[in-house]
Amino acid sequence: MVGNSRLHWGWFNQSTLLLAWDTPHFADEAIATLVQHQLNPPPHWRADLSWPLAIGDCSSPPLWLASVVPHQTQRWAAYHPSHILTLDQIPLKNLYDTFGIDRALALCGARQQVGFPALVIDGGTALTLTAADGDDHLVGGAILPGLQLQLRSLSQSTASLPPVSLPSFETLPNRWATDTPAAIQSGVVHTVLAGLRDFIDAWWNQWPTGAVVLTGGDGPFLAHHLHRCFGQRSHLLYESPHLVILGIGEVRARQKAPGDF
């Protein structure tokens, strides 16, 4: 999965996910290396690319690719065999033309892991909320800037506000901050968590037993603090770091291509 900030990889044996990892977007030369060596570059190149995978006896493994970054898609299209996933291949109903392929695949992953109805909260570069009902219909959702993007935008778009990172995993910033960095953390984190709580409450009002699945780079941070908010209902909250990859695996299993297995 080519995301806005990173590449998300999964290595499957049949329908079993054996390994998942993330890398930065590769330069053209690095992509050419991986394509030339059929995703199995020499060991010293694997180290340079932070590439954990030694494919071994598997020759020319098929590459199933989805992307929200068009120019990255074009670079990987040189690989053979490759299967570029598009929205019309996703086994969900009521999708609209501009719906993000990453959001659709995350729903497929949620269906595989916890079943529908489900609300997926993806804490990535964009923070997205996407819901599907028990009949595989898209309910809808929302998009806002992710936590990191909100923090960066304040320092990049103002003259005097400093760069600020998220607090440590277990810590919530003091709501009533007494210095500027802490005030930025408080404003972003508490407002996002309050908004997510409101969406989740609305979800459970309509689907009382519907799952909520958190994924994405900030998924663990959000999941940790949302679990603390919902008490007895927190058993309906799940965390799944590789939800989109699992969604690709589900779509692949439904569309077995010749030579894939």
Disulfide bonds with the S-S distance in Angstrom:
none
